[in-house]
Amino acid sequence: MSAIANLPPSIPAPPILVFANKSDLLPKIADKTTNSGLALTRTQTILERELEKRRQASLSRGQTGAGGGVLSELGEDADTAAEGTALGGLDIAEDAEGPSFTFEKWEGGDIEVRSGWVDVKRKSGKERESDSEGESPVRGEKEKRGDGLGKLVEWVAALR
């Protein structure tokens, strides 16, 4: 994060991807919602809430502008976060009097939130026996839903 925050003004900030990688494990709330959509919403909401807490904490400590309420402080306690401001980070305290933090209003660069999953196949005892006999293993449930990393691959391909 320090490298991104310390880019000269002549170089644009690189795009940032937040990837919710276990969207298939979320419980399905309703028939009309997808796990992918739920993962995106939950990930973005949690990050925005945490960044808003950091912004408010930096305001209560009297820090504004560069060094106050940085993205690199996520998950740290207040004392550790205060020490970490010297290392740099992404500033989220630009508008101290403004409304709560959201990625849409942030001018620090392009942030995109996507979701997916990785298909980890665990073979049962019967599947292991069938493999040793030369038969093909049973297809996993996730294979029927498509590639869980498709959104990640699309994002990387769009960088070119």
VEXVEXZA-224943 format. One record per atom (N, C-alpha, C, O): residue in three letters; x, y, z. Coordinates in steps of 0.001 Angstrom, whole numbers, plus 524288, in hexadecimal, padded with zeros to 5 digits. Atoms other than C-alpha are relative to their C-alpha. Layout:
<nodes>
alaXYZ
...
</nodes>
This chain:
<nodes>
met803287FB5D80000
met800008000080000
met80359804EB80000
met801DE808EE7FDCC
ser7FC8F7FB7F7FFC8
ser80B408090F802AF
ser801C6801987FA86
ser802158063D7F953
ala7FE437FEDA80554
ala80FE9807FB7F496
ala7FBC4802D47FCEC
ala7FCEB806727F9F8
ile804547FD7F802CE
ile8027B80BB37EF5F
ile7FF3980591801FA
ile7FE5F809257FEE1
ala800DF7FAD87FDB6
ala8011F8172A7F8BD
ala80455803D27FE9F
ala803718088B7FE85
asn7FB8F7FC9880111
asn80E8B81C6E7F53E
asn8012E800A67FA33
asn805728025E7F8CA
leu7FF467FF2780596
leu80CC081C967E680
leu80023805D67FEDA
leu7FD32808D080139
pro7FFFD7FA768016A
pro81040829A77E05B
pro7FADC801727FD48
pro7F8567FE157FAF3
pro804F97FE5A8025D
pro80497831AE7DB8D
pro7FFAC7FF027FA1E
pro7FB637FE9B7F7F9
ser80008800DF805A8
ser808B082F6D7CD6B
ser7FE837FA687FE89
ser7FD327F95F7FA07
ile801558057980107
ile80611820C27CEAC
ile7FAA47FEE180251
ile7F9C87FFBD806F9
pro805398012A7FDEC
pro7F7D581C897CFD0
pro8001F7FB51803B4
pro8035C7F7CE8032A
ala8005A8045B7FC46
ala7F408813897DAFB
ala7FE417FB187FD1F
ala7FAC87FB5E7F9CE
pro80189804DC802A3
pro7F314805507D6AB
pro7FAA57FE2D801E7
pro7F9017FF8480638
pro80501802267FE39
pro7E6047FE4A7D723
pro800E77FBFD80451
pro804DA7F93F8045B
ile7FFA08039B7FB97
ile7E3957F65E7E37B
ile7FB4D7FC637FFDE
ile7F6E27FE1E7FF17
leu80430803DD7FFDC
leu7DBAE7E9DD7E441
leu7FF8C7FDC18057A
leu803697FC0C807C5
val80135802B77FB20
val7D5497E4EB7F0AC
val7FCE87FB357FE56
val7F89F7FBAD7FC35
phe80260804D7801E7
phe7D2037D6A87EE15
phe7FDF87FCC580490
phe800FE7FAF3807D4
ala8027C8034C7FC01
ala7C8597CF6F7F6D7
ala8004E7FA687FE06
ala7FD367F8D77FAB1
asn7FEA4804F78027A
asn7CDBC7C1D67F46E
asn7FD107FB37801E8
asn7FE0E7F6F67FFE6
lys802D2804A97FE35
lys7C47E7B8CD7FBCE
lys7FA23800E57FFAC
lys7F7407FF748033D
ser805847FEA48007C
ser7B75A7BD677F6C4
ser7FC777FB3C7FFD2
ser7F7D37FBA580100
asp80333804B980041
asp7B2B67AF6F7F4E4
asp7FE9F7FDE580563
asp7FB0A7FAB7805D8
leu800EC802067FAC3
leu7B31B7ACF580390
leu7FBE6803128030E
leu7FA58801748074E
leu803F17FCEA7FD4B
leu7A94C7B78680732
leu7FABF7FD3C7FFD8
leu7F9587FAE87FBE0
pro8053A802568001A
pro79BEA7B2AA80B34
pro7FC63803387FC89
pro7FC9E808057FC8F
lys803967FD4D8037C
lys791777B5FD80159
lys7FB60802018032F
lys7F8AE7FEF4805BE
ile804207FD997FCE1
ile787CC7BF7F80781
ile7FAB07FF6E7FD5F
ile7F6DB7FE0C7FFEC
ala804F080055802DC
ala77D4D7BFA07FD04
ala8010C7FDAE7FAA5
ala8057B7FDA77F8CA
asp7FF678026980523
asp77ADC7B8F77F013
asp801C0803E67FBDA
asp80454802647F815
lys7FEC17FC15803F5
lys77C827C5BE7E897
lys805818023A8008F
lys8076D804C67FCF6
thr7FAB97FDF97FF3F
thr789D87C9187EE4F
thr804037FBE57FE68
thr8032A7F7337FEFF
thr7FBBC803888015D
thr796727C3557E958
thr8044B8009680412
thr804D4804AC8068C
asn7FBA17FFBD7FC51
asn7A21C7C0197F1BC
asn803F3804157FE48
asn80652806B680189
ser7FC477FC3B8020B
ser7AA7D7C87B7E8DD
ser7FE618058E80178
ser80197808A18034D
gly801F47FACC7FEA7
gly7A1FE7D4807EAE2
gly8003D80108805D3
gly80199805548077F
leu7FFC87FF827FA51
leu7A1237D21A7F976
leu805A0800D2801D2
leu8069E803FC8054E
ala7FA797FF667FE92
ala7AFEF7D0B47FA5E
ala801EE805807FEC6
ala804C6807D4801DF
leu7FE6B7FAB48016E
leu7B1E67DD967F333
leu7FDEA803FB803E5
leu800C98075D805C0
thr802757FC537FC64
thr7A8617E4CC7FBE7
thr802757FFBA80569
thr803B4803BE807BE
arg7FDC8800A07FABF
arg7ADBE7DF3080888
arg8059C801F980041
arg80713804AB803F4
thr7FA847FE568000B
thr7BBF97E17D804D4
thr8006B805ED7FFDD
thr803518083D802EC
gln7FFBE7FA5380082
gln7B9C57EF88800A8
gln7FDEE802B5804E7
gln800338068F806AC
thr8023B7FDA87FB47
thr7B13B7F2A280C75
thr803C27FF9E80497
thr8047C8036880776
ile7FC5F800C07FBA1
ile7BAFC7ECFD8161E
ile804CE8037D7FF68
ile80682805E980332
leu7FB6A7FCA9800D2
leu7C6937F41A80FFA
leu7FEAD805BF800CC
leu801A68089980347
glu801847FA8A7FF59
glu7BF4A8010880F56
glu7FF098014E805BD
glu800768058880787
arg800F97FF1C7FA72
arg7BAF87FFAB81D7E
arg805318005A802FD
arg805D6803BD80657
glu7FAE47FFE87FD61
glu7C8F27FCA2821E3
glu802FF804FE7FEAE
glu805658075E8021B
leu7FD457FB3B8018E
leu7CE89807FA81A0E
leu7FD7E804D380276
leu800398088B803D5
glu802A07FBA57FD63
glu7C43B8111E81FB2
glu801918003B805C0
glu802518047A807E0
lys7FE31800187FA8A
lys7C81B80CBA82D72
lys805778025380062
lys8069880553803F8
arg7FAAA7FDEE7FFFC
arg7D64C80FBC82A26
arg7FFFE805DF7FF1C
arg80305808B980185
arg8005D7FA6780118
arg7D27F81D02824AC
arg7FE46802E7804EA
arg80086806EA80650
gln801EF7FD8E7FB36
gln7CAD88204E830F9
gln804267FFDF8044C
gln804BE803A780735
ala7FBDC800687FC0F
ala7D5F981B778399E
ala8044F803F57FEF4
ala8065E8065480299
ser7FBE47FC368013E
ser7DFC4823F283262
ser7FE2A8058B80121
ser80145808D8802BC
leu802127FAD07FEC5
leu7D6D082FBB833E7
leu80006800F6805DF
leu801218054D807A0
ser800087FF5D7FA53
ser7D59782D5184278
ser80585800A580228
ser8063F802F380650
arg7FA887FF467FE6A
arg7E48382CA484360
arg8021D805317FE0D
arg8067A806B67FF62
gly7FE567FAE8801F1
gly7E528839AF83C48
gly8033F7FFBF7FB1B
gly805E08038C7F9C6
gln7FCF880077804CD
gln7EB558348582FD0
gln7FC63800CF7FB5E
gln7F81D7FE9C7FB31
thr802D97FF60804E4
thr7E690839188228C
thr803E98001C7FB9B
thr80899800BB7FC7A
gly7FC957FFE28048E
gly7EBF3838B6814DD
gly8036D7FB3C7FFB4
gly8020A7F714801B0
ala7FC808046C800CA
ala7F7678301A81147
ala801CD7FDD080530
ala80350800B7808B5
gly7FE50802977FB45
gly7FAB78263D81BA3
gly7FB977FEC3803B2
gly7FC467FB7880721
gly8045A800FD7FC7F
gly7ED788267782252
gly7FC307FC387FD97
gly7FA817FD067F929
gly803F9803A8801D0
gly7E44581AEF820DE
gly801987FD2A7FB14
gly7FEDD7FD817F722
val7FE0780277804B2
val7EC12812EA8175B
val7FE1D7FA6B7FF72
val7FCF87F7CD80350
leu801D4805418012B
leu7E80A80642810C3
leu803A57FBE280233
leu801EB7F78A80357
ser7FC4E803D47FDF2
ser7F45B7FF89815A4
ser7FF007FEBD805B6
ser8013D7FAFF807BF
glu80117800D17FA7B
glu7EEF08007F8238B
glu7FBE17FBDA800FB
glu7FAD77FAA280584
leu80442803B77FF3B
leu7E4317F66E82157
leu8018B7FB98803A3
leu805A57F92D802F6
gly7FF1C804557FC77
gly7E3537ECA582C61
gly803D28011580460
gly804B47FDAD807A7
glu7FC497FEB37FBE7
glu7ED247F3A083504
glu7FD32802CF80469
glu7F907805138039D
asp802457FCF17FBC6
asp7EA5E7F95784254
asp801D8805A67FF85
asp80530806D37FC44
ala7FEF97FA6980092
ala7EB23808078446E
ala805C280157800B6
ala807D38048C7FDC8
asp7FA7C7FEC87FF19
asp7F91480835849DE
asp803687FE467FB76
asp806DB801287F9C1
thr7FD08801F980472
thr7FE7F7FFD183EF0
thr7FEDF803477FB30
thr80265804587F818
ala8017A7FCDC80487
ala7F701807D6834F1
ala802BD8054580014
ala8046B8072C7FBFE
ala7FD637FAF87FF9E
ala7FCD581486839FE
ala805BF7FF807FE8B
ala807EC802FA7FC09
glu7FA90800E78016D
glu80A7F80ED2838AA
glu8008D7FF047FA2F
glu80473800917F7D6
gly7FFB48017D8057C
gly8077F809C982AFE
gly7FF30804747FC3A
gly80031803CC7F792
thr800F67FBB78039B
thr803EA8171E8256C
thr80506801FF7FD96
thr804E9804397F953
ala7FB067FE4A8022F
ala8124581A1982368
ala801847FCBC7FB47
ala8049D7FE797F80A
leu7FEBC8036880463
leu812F080EC2819DE
leu7FCD9801407FB27
leu7FE097FF387F6F6
gly803307FE9480477
gly808A4814B0810FC
gly7FB5D7FC697FF68
gly7FACF7F89880247
gly804B9802FE800F3
gly7FBEC80F5780BAE
gly7FC64803287FC95
gly7FDE5807477FA9D
leu803C47FD3B8033E
leu7EFD9813698044A
leu7FCA18037080374
leu7FA038018480700
asp802B67FC3B7FCBA
asp7E9D381F9C80A04
asp7FA1E7FFA17FF41
asp7F82B7FFBD7FADC
ile805B38001980044
ile7DB6E81EB380D5C
ile7FDA08047A80318
ile7F8DB804AB803B1
ala801FA7FBC17FCBF
ala7DA3C82B06815B0
ala800438053E7FD35
ala80103809447FFBC
glu7FFBA7FB2E80304
glu7DA2C8351F80ACC
glu7FBEE803F5801D4
glu7FD3A80877802E3
asp804417FC857FE91
asp7CCF283AE280E6F
asp7FE3A7FEAB80585
asp7FADE7FB508064A
ala801138014F7FA8E
ala7CC5E83AE181D30
ala7FA588010D80185
ala7F8437FE68804F4
glu805567FE937FE91
glu7BEE28411A81DB2
glu7FBEE7FD207FCBA
glu7F7467FD867FDD9
gly8039E80271803AB
gly7B8CC838F6812D6
gly7FD3A7FB3C8022E
gly7FE117F9AE806A7
pro802E0804AF7FE61
pro7AFD382D3781361
pro8039E7FB4F80076
pro8084D7FBB27FF70
ser7FCD0804A67FF23
ser7B46F81F7A8163F
ser802BA7FE3C7FB00
ser8011B7FF8F7F6AC
phe7FCBE801CB80451
phe7BE91818EB80DA1
phe7FD217FC167FC8D
phe7FA8F7F8897FE86
thr801C1803E9803CD
thr7BA5D811BB8013E
thr804027FFD47FB9A
thr8069A803B87FA7A
phe7FC478008980449
phe7C29180C807F61A
phe7FE788035C7FB56
phe801E1805237F874
glu801C47FCDA8046F
glu7BA2D813EC7EC33
glu801E3805A480063
glu802FA8081F7FC69
lys7FE767FA8D7FF2F
lys7BDFE8210A7F22F
lys805E0800AA800AF
lys807D38050F800B2
trp7FA687FFBB7FF00
trp7CC4181DB87F46E
trp802E8801707FB07
trp801EC7FF2A7F6E8
glu7FD1E7FE3080493
glu7D598824B27EB38
glu805967FDEB7FFDB
glu808E08000B7FD10
gly7FAB8802127FFAE
gly7E18E81C777EE55
gly801607FC1B7FBC6
gly805B67FA087FBCD
gly7FEFD803BC8042D
gly7E073813C27E24F
gly7FB417FC9E7FF01
gly7F7487FD09801AE
asp8044F8037E80159
asp7D7DE809887DC15
asp800367FB208035B
asp804207F8568036D
ile80075804C87FCEB
ile7D35A7FEDF7E551
ile7FB507FD067FDF3
ile7F7097FF2A7FD6E
glu8043B8035A801D0
glu7CB487F3A27E050
glu7FF967FB53803A7
glu803877F91B80549
val800F6804747FC95
val7C51B7E90D7E8A4
val7FD827FBBC7FCB3
val7F9807FC997FA31
arg8021780487802D7
arg7C2E87DBAC7E286
arg800197FB4880394
arg802957FB54807B1
ser8002D804B67FCBE
ser7C0177CE2B7E7BB
ser800B97FB257FCB2
ser8000B7FB427F7EF
gly7FF42804FF802A6
gly7C2ED7C01B7E451
gly801457FBC8803EE
gly8008B7FC6F808A3
trp7FE9E804627FCA1
trp7C7787B3357E99E
trp804187FCB47FD43
trp804F27FD347F88E
val7FC47803C38021C
val7D1C27A8D77E7BB
val7FDCA7FAA080124
val7FC637F97680597
asp8023A805367FF63
asp7CD0079AFE7E584
asp804267FC5480227
asp807C37FAC87FF62
val7FC7F803B97FD85
val7D417792407EF0E
val7FD207FAD580032
val7F93B7FA43802F5
lys8029B8051280040
lys7D08C784497EC11
lys802327FC7280434
lys806E27FB638045E
arg7FE7E803C87FC00
arg7D0DD77B2B7F798
arg7FD6A7FAE47FE90
arg7F8A77FA9C7FDF7
lys802058050C801BB
lys7CF5D76D107F3E5
lys7FE6F7FCAC804A8
lys801467FC3D80883
ser801B5803A87FBF3
ser7C787763C37FC23
ser802BE7FACC7FF18
ser8058B7FA287FB3C
gly7FD8D805238007D
gly7CBEF755C67FE38
gly7FE797FD417FAF4
gly801C67FAC97F87A
lys801CB80289804D0
lys7C3A2750DE7F2C5
lys80288802757FB38
lys803F37FFB57F78A
glu7FD937FD6480474
glu7C92C75B207E990
glu805BD7FE7D7FF86
glu807B67FDE37FB2E
arg7FA858019D80034
arg7D71C7575E7ED50
arg8007E7FA917FDB1
arg804087F97F7FA9E
glu7FFEE8055480218
glu7D410749277EA70
glu7FEF6800047FA29
glu801777FD187F746
ser8013E7FFDC80593
ser7CE1A74C917DD34
ser80490802367FCE0
ser8056F800997F86E
asp7FB647FDED802A8
asp7DA3B7548F7D9B3
asp804127FBBD7FF39
asp8068C7FB747FB1D
ser7FC128041780071
ser7E2EB748EF7DC63
ser7FE5F7FBD67FC12
ser801AE7F9007FA09
glu801E6803CB803D0
glu7DA54740957D391
glu7FFCF802447FA7E
glu7FE3B7FF907F6D8
gly7FFD47FDAF8052E
gly7DBE474A177C839
gly7FB15802F07FE79
gly7FACB804D87FA11
glu804BD7FD1B80136
glu7CE65750647C8DB
glu800D8805C18013B
glu804178071C80483
ser7FF767FA6C7FEFF
ser7CCDC75F177C875
ser7FD258017680504
ser7F9247FF1E80648
pro802957FE5E7FB2B
pro7C96D766047D529
pro7FACF802B27FEDF
pro7F9E38048E7FA89
val8050D7FD6F8007B
val7BBDA76B757D775
val800DB805DC7FFDE
val8040E807E9802D0
arg7FF717FA5780063
arg7BA6A779B87D386
arg7FDC9802A4804D4
arg7F9B980112806DE
gly801B47FD207FB60
gly7B9327833E7DEC4
gly7FB62803837FECC
gly7FA59804BF7FA44
glu8048A7FC9980091
glu7AD4A78BBF7E106
glu80183805467FDB1
glu7FE7E8078B7FAB7
lys7FE547FAE8801DD
lys7B517798187DE29
lys80112800037FA29
lys8007A804107F7A4
glu7FEEF8003980598
glu7B8C8793787D085
glu7FB1B8011D7FCD6
glu7FB72803297F880
lys804E67FF10802BC
lys7AA81794377CCB6
lys7FEBE805D27FFD0
lys7FBE0807907FC5E
arg801247FA6C7FFB5
arg7AA397A2A27D07B
arg803DE8034A7FCEA
arg80328808097FC96
gly7FC407FD0680307
gly7B5C27A6B07C82D
gly80510800E1802F7
gly805EE7FEB180729
asp7FAE17FEE37FDD1
asp7C33B7ABE97CB0E
asp7FF93804228043E
asp7FDC88087A80334
gly800497FC5C7FBA4
gly7C41F7B26B7D85D
gly803EC804697FFA9
gly8034C8086580247
leu7FC0E7FBE68008F
leu7D0027BA4D7D44C
leu7FF448032B7FB00
leu802A18064F7F99C
gly8010B7FD38804E4
gly7C9E87BF737C7BC
gly80017805E48009D
gly802388089F7FD46
lys800257FA527FF10
lys7C7967CD0A7CD7D
lys8057E8022E800E5
lys806B6806857FF39
leu7FA9C7FE5F7FF1D
leu7D5BC7CDD57D1E6
leu80305800247FAD9
leu805E9803D77F9D0
val7FD5B8004180513
val7DAB77C9B67C47C
val7FE3E804817FC82
val80175806DD7F9D4
glu802087FBA18031D
glu7D1D67D3CE7BDE1
glu8027F80527801B0
glu803FA808547FE65
trp7FDC97FB227FE08
trp7D7027DEA57C6A5
trp805B68008B7FE68
trp80765804B97FCBA
val7FA777FFDB80178
val7E5377DB1D7C41B
val8008B800F27FA20
val803E9803F17F874
ala7FFC87FF4B805AE
ala7E2AC7DA397B569
ala7FEAB8059D7FE76
ala800C78079F7FAA2
ala801847FA9D80133
ala7DC657E7C07B593
ala80459803E980134
ala80418808617FF70
leu7FBAF7FC807FEB3
leu7E9037ED987BB05
leu803838011D7FB55
leu80655805037FB46
arg7FC7D7FF6080488
arg7EFE07EBFF7AE00
arg7FEC0804AB7FCD6
arg8015B805B37F8ED
</nodes>
